[in-house]
Amino acid sequence: MGNLLLESYVEDLKTGTTDKQITAATELGNMGAVAIAALPDLESLTTNPNARLRTAAQKAIQAIQKKPGLKN
């Protein structure tokens, strides 16, 4: 990926505690289109049993896809 912050958040999505995953999803959403590489990992969390995590992942996906410069 080349972006250490992005890579760190993606790693948190994969292996972090639920709280870390929620924080990572939120921050990735805040990054916008720069975080497009994280979409597969975020999408995998949309079926997680934890409602807070599912919601955070869904919001992040929407935020990343809404940013200018990203073609849907």
N, C-alpha and C positions, 0 to 999 in steps of 0.2 A: 504494500500500500504506500509506504514512504512517509506517512504522517504518524509520528510516534504517539501523539495524543489519540488519534483515531484508532490506532492499533491497540492501545491500552484499553480504550472503551470496548472494543470488540472482544478483547480477551476477558474483560469483566462480564460481558454478555454470556460468554461461553462457560466460564468457570467461577464467577463471583457468587457471593451470597445473593439472596433475593434483593436485599437493599442495594447492593452494588450494581446488580443488573438493572434495577429501576433507575438508579442515578445515571448509569451509562446510557440507557435508552433515552432518557431525558436530554442529556448533553449531546448525544448524537443528533437528536431532533433539532437542537439549537444550532448545530453546525450546518444544517441545510444540505445542499447538494454535494458539498465536500464529503459527506458521509455516505454517499451512494453505495460504496463498497460494503457497507454494513447491512444493507437491506436483507440479504439472505439470512443473516443471523437474527435480525429483528423479526423477520417473518416467521422464523422457527419458534419464536417466543409467543406468537399470537394464539397458540393453543395450550400454553402453560396453564396448569391448574390454579395458579395464583392470579386473581382478578386484577390486582394492582399492577402486576408485571405485564399481563396481557394488555391492559389499557395503556401503560407507558410505551410498550412496543408499538401498538397501533397508532398512537399519537405521533411517535417519532417517525414512523413510516409516512404518515400523512404530511408531516412537516418537511421531510426530505423531498418528497415528491412535489410539493407545492412551490419550492424555491425556484426563482428564475434561472433559466439556463438548463433545466432538466426537462427533457422531452418525455412525455407520458405515452 
